[in-house]
């Protein structure tokens, strides 16, 4: 157990719909990063939030957006869903400036787009 | 653009065998290389290797960082069925927790 919780664990959406995924970070962590892991692939960095501001973005289109709240929990929103958005979405929390062995991953949200 | 390549992409071994998993990388401003084990959902941290800590060992698992060759290996000795998983290699450029992962290596250990 890492203390990072994600919801929902599984969901099915139709192409063109919108989805919101949620992440509660580890206590004391102020940084949340989101990753997309398609089947048979490694996780790909989507974006990171640090103290409620976006702090870096990977190669994902603008229909992927996010928020971080004052309690450092975070949301990932995806608009106009496409079939290729089907993947495991992982949230990782950390304390800004610390090294990789203090990054904690949540169990992920499985998104299926049909 | 940072890049991580893992090989082989999959392998099947029998219990008791020793395996070596490979990871090569290209990254600007290297800070650390991380190995994770993934058994369906959240990646589980195994090792972090840095310029000041190039060898790590924990039980049957060990890992080495080759700074000259920009690569790392993860060794598992006396494999068990519980070692069956996807092994992910990632690099961290700078202290910002933004990881670049390889595709992962699927290891299957048969009884």
Interface residues (C-beta under 8 A of the other chain):
Chain A: X2 X4 X31 X33 X35 X40 X41 X42 X43 X44 X45 X48 X55 X56 X88 X90 X92 X94 X96 X97 X98 X99 X100 X101 X103 X105 X106 X107 X108
Chain B: X4 X6 X31 X32 X34 X41 X42 X43 X45 X48 X50 X88 X90 X92 X95 X96 X97 X98 X99 X100 X101 X102 X103 X104
